[in-house]
Amino acid sequence: MVVLRFLLIVFNVAVVTFLIYRLLIVIQQTMEKSKKALIIIGGVMLLLAPVGMFIGIFAPTFQYFLIYPIAISLFLYLTKQL
């Protein structure tokens, strides 16, 4: 159980770091304001999930491990298409 919790923390730290990096790149790019706002709002919402788990607002569930990586990949696909 300790190893699983450690791996979850490592995964969340890596994801948060990468999301912040991609959001900074999006902020620096020139594009339509509506697209930029949509990407920034989506990125912030994705950042709230691991932070909420770390603070203890909600517990990690099996659905988190299924849905969160898909949401991250869709976000990255959206940012790469710009």
Stockholm file with secondary structure:
# STOCKHOLM 1.0

chainA/1-82         MVVLRFLLIVFNVAVVTFLIYRLLIVIQQTMEKSKKALIIIGGVMLLLAPVGMFIGIFAPTFQYFLIYPIAISLFLYLTKQL
#=GR chainA/1-82 SS CHHHHHHHHHHHHHHHHHHHHHHHHHHHSCCCHHHHHHHHHHHHHHHHHHHHHHHTSSCCCHHHHHHHHHHHHHHHHHHHTC
#=GC SS_cons        CHHHHHHHHHHHHHHHHHHHHHHHHHHHSCCCHHHHHHHHHHHHHHHHHHHHHHHTSSCCCHHHHHHHHHHHHHHHHHHHTC
//
